[in-house]
C-alpha cells in the first residue's frame, strides 16, 4: 500500500524515486498483461505505481522520464479496465450518416410545414387564445379553420378521456384545446 508521507521527493532523490516508480509500474504492467483484458481483476501494484507516478508528475511535470511513466501508466489503467478497442473513424461513420439524415428530414419537414401554412393562410386562426367563445361563433364559423398550437409536449400534455386519447393545450382562464390523437 502506497504511503505518500514516506515517499518524499526532492532534487537529490529524484532518480531513485523514478527508479522505484518504474519498478512498481513494471509489476503493474505484468499484472495487466496476465489479466488479458479481464474486467474486475484486482491489481496488487496498481496503487503503489500510480501513487508514485502521481507524486512525480506533481514534482517534475516536464521531465521526459516522468512523462513516459505517465503514458505507460495511462495505458495500463485503460488495459486493466477490460477489453479496450480503439475506435476507428470508419466505425463511427454511421453517426455522420444519421446526423445527415436527421438534417435532411428536418429540413424537408420544415419546408413541408411552411408550405402547408402558406397554402392555408386564409383558414388559419391567427389568435389561438382566448379560445373562440362557442356562444358567439357557430360551428360553421369554425369549419375548416386551422389552429396551430405550439408548445405541446407528448406525453406531458397527454391524457385518456372517456372515448379516447387526447392532448391538451391552453389554460383554464384563456380556454383549452383538446386534440384526439388515437385515431385519424
HUCORHU-V945060 format. One record per helix or strand. SS is the DSSP state (H for helix, E for strand). FROM is the first residue (numbers start at 1). TO is the last residue. If there is no record, write none. Layout:
BEGIN
ss:SS from:FROM to:TO
ss:SS from:FROM to:TO
END
This chain:
BEGIN
ss:H from:11 to:35
ss:H from:46 to:59
ss:H from:64 to:80
ss:H from:89 to:119
ss:H from:121 to:123
ss:E from:124 to:124
ss:H from:139 to:142
ss:E from:146 to:146
ss:E from:158 to:161
ss:E from:164 to:171
ss:E from:175 to:180
END
